[in-house]
């Protein structure tokens, strides 16, 4: 075995950035529509599913590769710009009770349910 460390090729994040950017744009549009006329609970729910999927998949992927140093300098800047933009939207994210961005390279923790009580 060679003790030489192989240089890892940078990961392509174009599609990830595009999908996250689309969701950020959609969130801003949703907030604008809601300001003009309240959106329905169904619209809010449908958006929350798409939003959560992008955060759980694409944002988590970017965070993971960034933590491993697999992004080139330009992509690292793009990732940090997305993070900054998501942080500026925290009030809108909270307003619609959406999943919040997690920038830690670890899986989200599941809430534990307490055991059901036996009926006597």
Backbone bond lengths (Angstrom), bond angles and torsions (degrees), N, CA, C in turn:
res aa  C-N    CA-C-N  psi(-1)  N-CA   C-N-CA  omega(-1)  CA-C   N-CA-C  phi
1 X - - - 1.448 - - 1.515 109.87 -
2 X 1.257 115.24 140.01 1.452 121.31 179.45 1.521 109.89 -87.71
3 X 1.312 115.30 138.01 1.461 119.92 177.40 1.519 111.15 -83.63
4 X 1.324 116.10 -3.29 1.458 120.72 179.98 1.519 109.22 -73.36
5 X 1.291 115.14 133.35 1.463 120.05 179.10 1.521 109.15 -86.72
6 X 1.313 116.38 128.75 1.459 120.99 178.95 1.519 109.39 -79.55
7 X 1.300 115.92 134.69 1.467 120.77 178.06 1.524 108.52 -74.51
8 X 1.295 115.46 128.79 1.451 121.42 179.69 1.517 109.35 -84.61
9 X 1.308 115.47 134.12 1.460 120.93 178.55 1.526 109.29 -70.82
10 X 1.310 116.03 144.70 1.465 120.78 179.00 1.525 109.96 -62.50
11 X 1.304 115.07 145.55 1.458 122.75 -179.68 1.523 109.34 -86.04
12 X 1.321 117.20 142.63 1.466 121.97 177.01 1.529 108.62 -82.83
13 X 1.323 116.63 119.55 1.465 120.64 -177.49 1.526 112.93 -113.79
14 X 1.312 117.81 8.93 1.467 120.72 -175.61 1.526 112.58 -54.09
15 X 1.316 117.04 -47.61 1.467 120.52 -177.51 1.533 110.75 -66.86
16 X 1.329 116.97 -38.96 1.466 120.80 177.86 1.527 110.64 -60.86
17 X 1.325 115.73 -48.47 1.466 120.89 -179.28 1.525 110.07 -62.33
18 X 1.320 116.57 -41.27 1.465 120.69 179.65 1.529 111.20 -61.57
19 X 1.328 117.36 -46.32 1.468 120.24 -178.97 1.527 112.04 -66.43
20 X 1.313 117.01 -41.36 1.466 119.74 178.67 1.524 110.12 -65.71
21 X 1.318 116.90 -42.41 1.465 121.43 178.49 1.522 110.92 -61.67
22 X 1.328 117.18 -40.38 1.468 120.71 176.93 1.526 110.89 -60.90
23 X 1.323 117.25 -40.93 1.461 120.00 179.70 1.524 111.67 -70.07
24 X 1.313 117.24 -35.12 1.468 120.39 176.04 1.527 109.73 -63.56
25 X 1.325 116.38 -44.25 1.468 121.14 177.53 1.522 110.20 -62.00
26 X 1.329 116.40 -44.26 1.465 120.68 179.69 1.528 110.97 -63.48
27 X 1.323 117.89 -36.70 1.463 121.19 178.22 1.526 110.43 -64.93
28 X 1.302 116.65 -43.26 1.472 119.99 178.11 1.530 111.11 -62.84
29 X 1.330 116.26 -40.98 1.468 120.44 178.35 1.527 110.91 -66.15
30 X 1.322 116.67 -39.62 1.461 121.02 178.06 1.529 110.33 -61.43
31 X 1.319 116.67 -43.88 1.465 120.90 179.12 1.523 110.99 -63.52
32 X 1.324 116.26 -40.37 1.468 120.23 179.21 1.531 110.62 -64.33
33 X 1.343 116.34 -45.28 1.472 120.02 178.22 1.520 110.85 -62.40
34 X 1.332 116.70 -40.60 1.459 120.92 -179.18 1.527 111.07 -66.82
35 X 1.323 117.01 -31.62 1.466 120.46 176.48 1.524 110.90 -66.92
36 X 1.334 115.66 -35.73 1.463 120.61 -178.22 1.523 111.58 -78.63
37 X 1.299 116.03 -43.13 1.467 121.77 178.22 1.520 107.03 -156.70
38 X 1.318 116.17 129.09 1.466 120.61 -174.73 1.530 111.52 -52.94
39 X 1.331 115.08 132.03 1.465 119.50 177.63 1.525 108.72 -80.23
40 X 1.315 115.44 160.08 1.464 119.70 -178.51 1.524 110.71 -78.08
41 X 1.309 115.49 161.50 1.460 120.58 176.58 1.524 110.38 -62.63
42 X 1.325 117.03 -33.59 1.464 121.38 177.37 1.522 111.83 -63.97
43 X 1.333 116.55 -42.46 1.465 120.10 177.64 1.527 110.88 -63.87
44 X 1.313 114.91 -41.75 1.467 120.33 178.98 1.534 110.05 -62.83
45 X 1.324 115.83 -43.82 1.466 120.65 -179.21 1.528 111.11 -64.97
46 X 1.324 116.76 -47.48 1.470 120.39 -179.98 1.529 111.03 -58.38
47 X 1.328 115.82 -43.55 1.458 118.74 179.04 1.524 110.72 -64.86
48 X 1.321 117.06 -40.17 1.465 119.81 -177.69 1.524 112.00 -62.34
49 X 1.332 116.98 -32.63 1.469 120.65 177.36 1.530 109.72 -66.50
50 X 1.319 116.50 -48.59 1.474 119.91 179.39 1.529 111.03 -62.39
51 X 1.319 115.91 -43.53 1.458 121.44 -179.75 1.539 110.45 -60.82
52 X 1.310 116.20 -48.94 1.464 120.64 -179.28 1.514 112.80 -62.05
53 X 1.329 116.14 -37.34 1.463 120.53 179.04 1.522 110.83 -64.13
54 X 1.316 116.39 -44.52 1.468 120.19 179.73 1.526 110.59 -65.14
55 X 1.328 117.27 -42.02 1.460 119.17 179.97 1.522 111.61 -66.56
56 X 1.323 116.25 -43.00 1.464 120.05 -177.53 1.517 112.10 -69.87
57 X 1.323 117.05 -31.28 1.458 120.01 -177.86 1.505 113.35 -97.99
58 X 1.299 115.98 -66.69 1.469 120.66 -171.12 1.528 113.55 -72.72
59 X 1.329 117.18 -46.01 1.464 118.69 -179.26 1.526 110.42 -67.30
60 X 1.307 116.50 -40.17 1.467 119.84 178.50 1.529 110.55 -62.50
61 X 1.323 117.19 -38.56 1.470 121.74 178.19 1.534 110.37 -62.49
62 X 1.334 116.51 -46.04 1.464 120.16 178.86 1.529 111.26 -62.02
63 X 1.321 115.95 -43.60 1.460 120.64 179.40 1.524 110.61 -60.80
64 X 1.313 116.01 -43.13 1.465 121.46 179.97 1.527 111.29 -61.76
65 X 1.324 116.71 -51.62 1.460 119.52 -178.32 1.525 112.10 -66.57
66 X 1.314 117.21 -33.69 1.462 120.14 176.47 1.527 110.19 -64.19
67 X 1.326 116.65 -43.84 1.468 120.13 -178.66 1.524 112.08 -64.99
68 X 1.326 116.93 -27.45 1.464 121.11 178.42 1.526 112.57 -85.82
69 X 1.340 116.54 -7.30 1.457 120.48 -178.12 1.518 113.27 77.01
70 X 1.339 116.72 25.35 1.462 121.16 -177.49 1.524 113.55 -91.35
71 X 1.327 117.76 3.30 1.463 120.16 177.58 1.523 108.58 -100.16
72 X 1.328 115.48 139.49 1.464 117.30 175.15 1.533 108.27 -74.02
73 X 1.314 116.94 174.47 1.469 120.67 -174.51 1.524 112.92 -59.19
74 X 1.318 116.85 -42.97 1.469 120.53 -178.93 1.527 110.49 -64.86
75 X 1.326 117.09 -43.56 1.463 120.25 179.85 1.524 111.45 -69.15
76 X 1.312 117.00 -33.90 1.465 120.07 176.33 1.530 109.68 -63.08
77 X 1.325 117.02 -40.46 1.474 120.67 176.76 1.525 110.55 -64.24
78 X 1.333 117.02 -42.17 1.473 120.74 178.46 1.526 110.20 -61.83
79 X 1.316 116.50 -43.27 1.462 121.07 179.30 1.528 110.51 -61.56
80 X 1.322 117.31 -45.59 1.464 120.13 179.76 1.527 111.49 -66.46
81 X 1.314 117.62 -33.70 1.470 120.50 175.90 1.529 110.32 -64.75
82 X 1.341 116.68 -40.74 1.471 120.15 176.79 1.526 110.53 -63.57
83 X 1.315 116.52 -43.65 1.469 120.54 178.17 1.520 110.47 -58.26
84 X 1.330 115.97 -46.25 1.463 120.13 -179.93 1.522 111.13 -61.74
85 X 1.329 115.79 -42.22 1.465 119.61 179.84 1.525 111.03 -64.82
86 X 1.324 117.01 -41.80 1.464 120.31 177.91 1.527 110.70 -63.10
87 X 1.315 117.20 -37.57 1.464 120.31 178.11 1.523 111.60 -64.90
88 X 1.334 117.21 -36.36 1.468 119.46 178.90 1.524 111.54 -69.85
89 X 1.324 116.77 -18.66 1.465 121.12 -179.76 1.527 112.71 -95.83
90 X 1.316 117.95 8.84 1.468 120.21 -174.96 1.528 112.37 -57.55
91 X 1.324 118.00 -36.60 1.466 120.06 179.30 1.533 111.44 -66.26
92 X 1.323 117.49 -35.32 1.470 121.18 178.22 1.528 109.50 -73.01
93 X 1.316 116.39 -40.01 1.466 121.28 178.04 1.526 109.70 -60.07
94 X 1.326 116.70 -44.69 1.466 121.12 178.26 1.525 111.08 -66.79
95 X 1.301 116.60 -39.38 1.469 121.53 -179.17 1.527 111.54 -56.31
96 X 1.333 116.41 -40.95 1.463 120.67 -179.00 1.528 112.65 -95.13
97 X 1.329 116.39 7.01 1.468 121.65 178.75 1.530 111.64 54.80
98 X 1.327 115.59 47.24 1.460 121.92 -179.11 1.524 110.22 -92.89
99 X 1.324 114.72 162.98 1.460 120.12 173.83 1.525 108.50 -59.29
100 X 1.317 116.06 137.65 1.459 119.75 -179.55 1.527 110.17 -91.98
101 X 1.311 116.24 144.36 1.462 119.72 179.52 1.526 111.44 -60.71
102 X 1.321 115.31 138.34 1.459 122.15 177.63 1.522 106.89 -116.77
103 X 1.318 116.46 116.48 1.457 120.37 -177.41 1.521 112.25 -101.58
104 X 1.324 116.61 15.02 1.461 120.79 175.81 1.522 108.27 -93.39
105 X 1.306 116.24 143.20 1.466 120.20 -179.47 1.521 109.99 -86.83
106 X 1.311 114.85 65.05 1.455 120.87 176.79 1.515 108.02 -150.37
107 X 1.317 116.66 151.46 1.460 118.11 -179.48 1.521 110.58 -66.67
108 X 1.331 116.28 147.98 1.460 118.94 177.11 1.519 109.67 -64.68
109 X 1.310 116.46 147.14 1.456 119.73 179.66 1.516 109.60 -87.33
110 X 1.297 114.56 140.82 1.462 120.22 178.00 1.521 108.43 -86.39
111 X 1.298 115.86 143.50 1.456 119.63 175.48 1.520 107.66 -73.83
112 X 1.276 114.59 135.66 1.457 118.93 179.63 1.521 108.89 -87.25
113 X 1.309 114.81 137.13 1.460 120.30 176.58 1.517 108.14 -91.12
114 X 1.292 115.42 141.38 1.459 117.76 175.72 1.522 108.52 -75.79
115 X 1.326 116.87 147.83 1.463 119.14 -178.90 1.519 110.80 -61.26
116 X 1.298 114.86 146.69 1.468 119.57 177.93 1.517 110.08 -70.50
117 X 1.290 114.29 143.17 1.464 119.10 177.12 1.519 108.66 -79.70
118 X 1.304 114.63 139.09 1.461 120.38 177.24 1.521 108.86 -76.82
119 X 1.302 114.34 134.35 1.470 118.15 176.14 1.517 108.15 -81.78
120 X 1.280 113.22 136.43 1.406 118.66 -170.56 1.400 123.35 -87.52
